[in-house]
């Protein structure tokens, strides 16, 4: 069974919307700020001698992505539960 194009587009738009919200929430902000600072430090000098800074930035980026993926998963779970609930609950429009 394939999903209709409108449904796929709706899910993709929701994913973009939730990702943007996660990026701007205050709670994971510290991890995002640390990643940005580590990246700036890394590219302040493009010298191979800065390999430790690169590894530090890569670690911070990994943490940032972990937070984003966790939040996306949880929001997807909530959205899925709401969708399932709406399909199982009798609608006022059908009465």
C-alpha positions as CSV (number, residue, x, y, z in Angstrom):
1,X,0.0,0.0,0.0
2,X,1.4,3.4,-0.9
3,X,0.5,6.7,0.7
4,X,-1.1,9.5,-1.3
5,X,1.2,12.3,-2.4
6,X,-0.7,14.8,-0.1
7,X,0.0,12.6,2.9
8,X,3.7,12.3,2.2
9,X,4.0,16.0,1.6
10,X,2.2,16.7,4.9
11,X,4.5,14.4,6.8
12,X,7.6,16.0,5.2
13,X,6.3,19.5,6.0
14,X,5.7,18.4,9.6
15,X,9.2,17.0,9.9
16,X,10.7,20.3,8.7
17,X,8.5,22.3,11.1
18,X,9.4,20.1,14.1
19,X,13.1,20.2,13.2
20,X,13.0,24.0,13.1
21,X,11.3,24.1,16.5
22,X,13.9,21.7,18.1
23,X,16.7,23.9,16.7
24,X,15.3,26.9,18.5
25,X,14.2,25.5,21.8
26,X,16.0,26.7,24.9
27,X,16.5,23.3,26.6
28,X,19.0,21.8,24.1
29,X,20.5,25.3,23.3
30,X,23.7,24.6,25.3
31,X,24.6,21.6,23.1
32,X,23.9,23.6,20.0
33,X,25.9,26.5,21.2
34,X,28.8,24.3,22.2
35,X,28.8,22.7,18.7
36,X,28.7,26.1,17.0
37,X,31.7,27.3,19.1
38,X,33.7,24.2,18.5
39,X,33.1,24.5,14.8
40,X,34.2,28.2,14.8
41,X,37.3,27.3,16.8
42,X,38.1,24.5,14.3
43,X,37.9,26.8,11.3
44,X,39.6,29.8,12.8
45,X,42.8,28.2,11.5
46,X,42.7,25.6,8.7
47,X,45.8,23.8,10.0
48,X,46.1,20.0,10.3
49,X,47.6,20.6,13.7
50,X,44.1,21.4,14.9
51,X,42.9,17.9,14.6
52,X,42.0,17.8,18.4
53,X,39.7,20.8,17.7
54,X,38.1,18.9,14.8
55,X,37.5,15.9,16.9
56,X,36.0,18.1,19.7
57,X,33.7,19.7,17.2
58,X,32.7,16.3,15.7
59,X,31.8,15.1,19.2
60,X,29.7,18.2,19.8
61,X,27.9,17.8,16.5
62,X,27.1,14.2,17.2
63,X,25.5,15.2,20.5
64,X,23.5,17.9,18.8
65,X,22.3,15.4,16.2
66,X,21.4,12.9,18.9
67,X,19.2,15.5,20.6
68,X,17.5,16.4,17.3
69,X,16.8,12.8,16.4
70,X,15.5,12.0,19.8
71,X,13.1,15.0,19.7
72,X,12.0,14.1,16.2
73,X,11.2,10.6,17.3
74,X,9.3,11.7,20.3
75,X,7.3,14.3,18.3
76,X,6.6,11.7,15.7
77,X,5.4,9.3,18.3
78,X,3.1,12.0,19.7
79,X,1.8,12.9,16.3
80,X,1.2,9.2,15.5
81,X,-0.7,8.7,18.7
82,X,-2.9,11.8,17.9
83,X,-3.5,10.5,14.4
84,X,-4.4,7.0,15.7
85,X,-6.7,8.5,18.3
86,X,-8.5,10.7,15.8
87,X,-9.2,7.6,13.6
88,X,-10.5,5.6,16.6
89,X,-12.6,8.4,18.2
90,X,-16.0,8.9,16.7
91,X,-16.1,12.3,15.0
92,X,-18.7,14.9,15.8
93,X,-19.0,15.5,12.0
94,X,-20.2,11.9,11.4
95,X,-23.0,12.2,13.9
